[in-house]
Amino acid sequence: MVLFLKGLALGFSAAAQPGPFQAYLLAQSIRNGAARTLPVVLVPLVSDPPVIGAVLAVLAQLPAGFLRGLQIAGGAVVLWLGAGTLRALARPPAGGPARGPPRGFLRAVVVNFTNPNVWIFWSLVGGPILAEAWHAAPARAALFLAGFYLLLVGGNAALVLLAAQASRLGPRFARGLGAASGIALVLFGTWQVGRGIAGTW
């Protein structure tokens, strides 16, 4: 149970920490509604396993150059998504039913996979805990992961639902939230690219 509780604590911390993925969820929820955005909260279950596998394979912190490259590439993706969110606010809403969210899901996978914070977390915090738990007993590792993703996914789902409810306060408020999420994405992307470039000099 200790590992499960530790996973819960780390999952809650990851969900509560503002970042590009949370800003993207906010933008999608306001634009598409909660029903079409909720599947996107499952993105970490798709994007994290390759990260965890790579970290456990090398059993050490990943090279700084690799993380810098991720920062620049991921920041560029986040900038592009932020610009697209802001451009969408300038267009009148399209009529008719909106399409499903597969493209939004895939974009979220790219955002999360290229987020260097995910790699750093699994290299320095989650990876060592998971490796130690696995060596003791695979069931312990499973408990840690269950606790972590329970609150990570649950926290992100709560964010989507809250944003969808808030967007119902009126079109002006919804546009304000959409603009805030777009600006947040642009700021996160700029910061991420800037740090990646500065780290290469």
Secondary structure, DSSP 8 states (H G I E B T S, - for coil): -HHHHHHHHHHHHHHHS--HHHHHHHHHHHHH-HHHHGGGGGHHHHHHHHHHHHHHHHTS---HHHHHHHHHHHHHHHHHHHHHHHHHHHS----S----SHHHHHHHHHHHHT-HHHHHHIIIIIHHHHHHHHHH-HHHHHHHHHHHHHHHHHHHHHHHHHHHHHGGG-HHHHHHHHHHHHHHHHHHHHHHHHHHHHHH-
